[in-house]
Amino acid sequence: AMLDAAGQRLAGLLLGSLPPADLPPLDRLRLFFLNRLRMIGDHPGIPQLVFSGQFAKALPQAGARTLRGAIRKSVEFLARAAAEAAARGEVRTDVPSDEVVVLVMGSLLARGLLAAQAASPEAPLPDEAWGRLATVLAPQSRK
């Protein structure tokens, strides 16, 4: 019951950090990143739990399904925002939307893992971290 509650809580945190779907796509990408980065700051162990095969195996079936659903919705949200931002010329078009998802999620995962291990002594502020990622995602003409 405790693991199921932990899975439900984790899924709730993930889904609760999704920005409104009616925002412009670049704003959705930015707010997704900032919301998740703040969530990681408040709960540094989240990236390890979300991507831990052991945690998923330990969860009861319903909890694992709920957590997988929250992860899937997060990835779909990012992919949709990335594709729409690319169509509007707001992010690079030479990088497929699914790779933009990897860049955003990978950045969050790495920052979370480093923070949890206290291996990153001077972590940038969330807006500064987004600015760095936005530079990587920006269309070639805007760099």
ChimeraX attribute file (.defattr): number of C-alpha atoms within 10 A of each C-alpha:
attribute: neighborCount
match mode: 1-to-1
recipient: residues
	/A:1	9
	/A:2	9
	/A:3	15
	/A:4	18
	/A:5	13
	/A:6	15
	/A:7	25
	/A:8	19
	/A:9	15
	/A:10	19
	/A:11	22
	/A:12	14
	/A:13	16
	/A:14	21
	/A:15	16
	/A:16	12
	/A:17	19
	/A:18	19
	/A:19	18
	/A:20	11
	/A:21	12
	/A:22	8
	/A:23	12
	/A:24	13
	/A:25	23
	/A:26	18
	/A:27	16
	/A:28	22
	/A:29	26
	/A:30	19
	/A:31	19
	/A:32	23
	/A:33	25
	/A:34	21
	/A:35	18
	/A:36	24
	/A:37	24
	/A:38	15
	/A:39	18
	/A:40	20
	/A:41	16
	/A:42	10
	/A:43	14
	/A:44	20
	/A:45	16
	/A:46	21
	/A:47	20
	/A:48	15
	/A:49	15
	/A:50	20
	/A:51	12
	/A:52	12
	/A:53	10
	/A:54	11
	/A:55	15
	/A:56	19
	/A:57	10
	/A:58	13
	/A:59	19
	/A:60	16
	/A:61	12
	/A:62	12
	/A:63	22
	/A:64	20
	/A:65	16
	/A:66	18
	/A:67	25
	/A:68	16
	/A:69	14
	/A:70	21
	/A:71	17
	/A:72	12
	/A:73	15
	/A:74	19
	/A:75	17
	/A:76	14
	/A:77	19
	/A:78	25
	/A:79	20
	/A:80	19
	/A:81	25
	/A:82	29
	/A:83	21
	/A:84	17
	/A:85	21
	/A:86	23
	/A:87	13
	/A:88	13
	/A:89	13
	/A:90	18
	/A:91	25
	/A:92	21
	/A:93	18
	/A:94	10
	/A:95	13
	/A:96	13
	/A:97	21
	/A:98	15
	/A:99	13
	/A:100	22
	/A:101	22
	/A:102	15
	/A:103	15
	/A:104	21
	/A:105	19
	/A:106	13
	/A:107	17
	/A:108	19
	/A:109	21
	/A:110	12
	/A:111	22
	/A:112	24
	/A:113	19
	/A:114	15
	/A:115	19
	/A:116	18
	/A:117	11
	/A:118	12
	/A:119	11
	/A:120	13
	/A:121	8
	/A:122	8
	/A:123	13
	/A:124	12
	/A:125	12
	/A:126	16
	/A:127	14
	/A:128	12
	/A:129	17
	/A:130	20
	/A:131	13
	/A:132	12
	/A:133	16
	/A:134	18
	/A:135	13
	/A:136	15
	/A:137	22
	/A:138	16
	/A:139	17
	/A:140	12
	/A:141	7
	/A:142	10
	/A:143	9
